[in-house]
Amino acid sequence: MHPEEHSLLAPRNLAAFLLVSLIWGGTWLVIRDQISSVPAGWSIAYRFMVASLGMFALARLRGEPFRLAPGGWPFVLALGIFQFSLNFTFVYHAEGYVTSGLVAVIFALLVVPNAVLGRIVLKQPIRSEFVIGSSIAALGVAMLFAQEYRASPATLGEVVTGALLCVGGILSASMANILQATEGAKRQPLLTLLAWSMLCGVAINVAYALVVEGPPQFDPRPSYALGVLYLGLMGSVVTFPLYYGLVRKVGAGRAAYSSVVVPVVAMILSTLFEGFVWGPLPIAGAVVTVAGMLVAMRTRSAPPPRRATPEP
């Protein structure tokens, strides 16, 4: 890989970054509809049934083998658990307590555990700009939660529950991000690894749904089926190879900068379709959160080591 391709501003990387941010910004609202009539566990299982089939098809189309490289199965299991089961289970349930736009804003803090775990696992440095920016962003999120509590009929306990579920989702996603940035994961064909990980996630999610939520349930509304297809194909098959390709090229911290763009899209959609009301406090909270993340992004970490990595 040419050295400048480690930059997030390289044209190919920037295009992938923007596409992922725009698509994921719109998935939050679709998730809200998915859990309105079908338990979260089953909606997640259906999403990744579609996504795993689509990812295997994409791997075949791109000429990647269906067989993993040696040592691949532990990564399949770990990604299946953290990314395609726990992360989405936390997120889908969180949307039952707070608005989709607010969940997306909280996920802007994904850069925090990504940086901390990157320091511990990958030995990437954490700079002072990151500490200052993250503190500012945390204040912004607190302001948004204050508005959510004041404007929502939900009790304080319900809002706190939504926040804790978001934190669980962030930590799970961060674990998966760091795993993808390790040398062992980079030796695996990306699409093949994602396809098997998604299939592993399906097995875990189906088992969870059967135990916790009972027999399979499905909403016959066309909008529900279209939502499953959108989340499975656009929200997973298109985005995860692009996102994890960025993780491998520019590092988990920089790839997570998409979490600054995603909530802007999500909050606009939440305003249009969920009746989110913008007053002085939420406007200030959103501005402070994004400003904090922009500060945190400034030269936060050193570029990853220069080495050849397979293209996704």
Secondary structure, DSSP 8 states (H G I E B T S, - for coil): --GGGGSTTSHHHHHHHHHHHHHHHHHHHHHHHHTTTS-HHHHHHHHHHHHHHHHHHHHHHTT--SS--TT-HHHHHHHHHIIIIIIHHHHHHHTTTS-HHHHHHHGGGGHHHHHHHHHHHS-----HHHHHHHHHHHHHHHHHHHHHHHHSSS-HHHHHHHHHHHHHHHHHHHHHHHHHTSHHHHTS-HHHHHHHHHHHHHHHHHHHHHHHH-S------HHHHHHHHIIIIIIIIIHHHHHHHHHHHH-HHHHTTHHHHHHHHHHHHHHHHS-----HHHHHHHHHHHHHHHHHHTT-S-----------
